[in-house]
Amino acid sequence: MNTKLISVVRSDVTLLEVNENFSLNNADNIKNDTIRSLLTSTIPVKGYDQRERHLLITDFDTGEQIHFDAENI
């Protein structure tokens, strides 16, 4: 029997409100410290803390990806 691998990623999303000038790509040279500070000192937007997202399913052979609503399992 021939087989192949697919990955299934389940994740949560938390929305953080930041200054409009903030850019992930233009964070200062100590990028890890900037992100760490952002994650530990920013209060999530009310009602959007740790909301489940769709599953991201990836076919390793083709790179094809789909999103699947985990509630439909």
N, C-alpha and C positions, 0 to 999 in steps of 0.2 A: 504494500500500500504506500503510495507517494503522499508525503505530507509537506506542509510549509508552516511558518510561524506568522501569527498576527499578534499585535499587542492591543491590550484594552487598558486605557487610562481613565481612572475615575478621579475627579478632582472637585474641590470646592472653590468658590470665588468669594472674595471679600472686597468690597468697594471702599477705597480710601479717597478722601477729598484732599487734594493738594493744590498748591499755588498754580495758577495758570501758566506760569513760566517754567515750571518743573518739567524736565525731560529726562527720561531714562538714559538716552544715548548721550546726553550732555552732562551727566552727573560728574562731579569733580573727580580728580585722579584717584581718589580712594573710594572707588565705586562700591566695594563691599560694605564699607562703613556707612556710606550714604544710604544704601538700601537697608542695612540693618537698622539704622536710626529711623528710617521711614516706617519700617514694619513694627518697631517697638514703641514709637512715640505718637503714631497717628491713630486717632479714634475712628473706627469704621463708621460708614454712613448708616444711620439708624435704619434697621430693617433689611440691611444687605450684608450682614455678617455671616459668613460661612454658608452661603446658599449653594446647594448642590447643582452641579452643571451636568450636561449630557456626557455620556461616555464617549471618548475619542478612540475609535478603532482603526488601527493602521495595518495594512498588508505589507509586510517587510519586503516581499518580492517586487511589488509594483509601486510601492509608496502611496498607494491609494488610501484615502482617509474618509471616514464617515463619522457623523455624530449620531448617537442613539440615546433617546430619552430613557434613563435608567428606571423610571417609574413604569415602563412598559415591559419589564422583565417578568 
